Amino acid sequence: MKKIIPKFKSEDKERNFWATADSTEYIDWEEARRTVLPNLKPSLKKISLRLPELMLEELKALANKRDIPYQSLMKMFLAERIEHELKSASR
């Protein structure tokens, strides 16, 4: 039988609890199901990335053909490749 998850007075107290607690004592992960949170905005982190000038110019040209900002195209390309790599790794 799993332990009962305590009630927390604040998010900070809950965060501190889960930072040290073993979630398997409270949650049966075999019963867990994935969920989609469509209105949740992902947190973003700004990075600096050095690219060869030719690569950047080619990326901008491709983005221009699609009528989207080049940084958005970079994110699309990265997301597609990450998904591909994760699928390959799980085989």
N, C-alpha and C positions, 0 to 999 in steps of 0.2 A: 504494500500500500504506500502511495506517495504522500509526502508531507504536504501540509496545506500552506499555500503561499501567503505570507503575512500581508496585512494592510499597511500601507506606507503613508506617512504624513506629508511627504514631498517627493518630487522626482529625484532630488539629490539623495535622499535616504534609500530610495529604491535602487538607484544607480550604484550606490555603495554596497548594498546588499548583494546584487547580482554580480558585482565585481569579484566577490569572494565566495559566493555560494556555488555549489555544484547543482546545476539546473536539472540534472538527471534524477536528483532526489525529489524534485517537485513536479517534473513534467515527463510524461511518457512520450518520448520523441518518435517512437514507432507509430504512434497515432497522429503525428503532426502532418499537416497538409500545407502545401504552398498556397500563398494568397497573393493577390495583386492589389496594390494600393494606388489606383490611378491618379489620385489627387496629391500624392506625396511628391514633393519636389526634392530631387537628390541634392545633397550638399555638394557644393563645388569647391575645388581647390585650384588656385592659380598656380601654374608652373611656367618655368622658362625652358624652352626647347630650342636647341640649335639644329638647324637644317641646312643642308647645302642650298645655295641660292637657286640653282637650277631646279631642285626638287620643289622648292617653295613656289617658284614661278609656274611650274607644271601643275602643281596643286591648285594655284589660283586660276589657271586657265580651265582646268576641269570644273572647278566650282562655278566659274563664270558661265560655262556651257549649261550647267544645271540651274543657274540663277539662284545660287545659295552662297552664303558667306563661306570663305575657304576654311575657317575654323570649324564651322558646322560640318563641312565635308570631312575634315580630319577626324572629328568625333565619330562620324558615321563609319568611316573606314576602320578606325580602331575598334569600335563596337563589333563590327562584322568579323574582324580577325580574332578578337578575344573569344567570341562565341564559337568560331571555327576551332580554335585551339582547345577550348574547354571540351567540346564534343569529341575531338580527336583523343584527348587525354583520358576520357571516360570509357573508351572502347577497349 
